[in-house]
């Protein structure tokens, strides 16, 4: 007999989606409603004992986004979106600065394609930090330890606060369920939105904490703007659901890497083709790809995601403007 599902959210935060019962928990673990993809661990040993069919192509690939060793230009202080590599962004809106999944150092035992290009001192004041889930290429302990908890407030999904506070005990962490709005000042709105993924930090705590993306709304140079940050996610109905609740999304930050082999990655990560489908469902004007070219996480060559996107763009198949900033590059949403 299947275990009953219990539902939870943060009772102190508003829920924006009508009739939303909260996030489902079964046997003490969060779950994806209506879809529970097999955890990657199921195919991990098969993957590690197999030969990558693209290993020669991957070894020869030099089209790595972060392959340059030159130091980038100073990080812009203008309002807008700045890509920091992998899934890390700095979003400046409504006079505030929000860091999204900064991974300035990187997960242990994972090859990085280029030296680290930024330090927190390059980014200026950080008012808010958003962490999407408990994976080490998104929740980077070394980065968190270098942030000033007196100046930076943390927003995270349910159950993630403990890990973050252990990294930096001074942090004040506000946790939310899907479709809940965090406590931010008037003029800046941050909402936790769904993702199809999973979480684990120690190896035995699968799905003990929630995962998600965020929707950020505010102003850029006085003009109203909204930014959708997907976090880590597979494809699903949550993109269209988000667009129905927030029909004014300007820019979508979508993952496009770590999709091979499909028997491990599918359902948890987006391929470039799935990201193009998703941006059409989100109805965003601008697509900024992420989660590529920074760390060696999967079987596809590092440059394959961007090559695929450029080919799709040349065929007129991307229903949004494709923006490809270099690390440190500024995009106005």
ABEGO torsion letter per residue (X at the ends): XBBBBBBBBBAABBBABBGBAEBBBBGGBBBBBGBBBBBAAAAAAAAAABBBAAAAAAAABABBAAABABBBBBBBABBEBBBAEEABBBBBBGGBBBBBGBBAAEBBGBBBABBBABBAAAAEBBABBBBABBBAAABBAAAAAABBAAABBBBBBBGAAAAAAAABAABBBBBBBBGBBBBBBBGBBBBBBBBBBBBBAAGAABGABBBEBBBBBBBBGGBBBBBBBAEBBBBBAAAAAAAAABAABABBBBBABGAOBAAAABGABBBAAAAAAAAAAAGBABBBBBGBGABBABABBAAAAAAAAAAAAAAGABABBBBBBBBGBBBBX
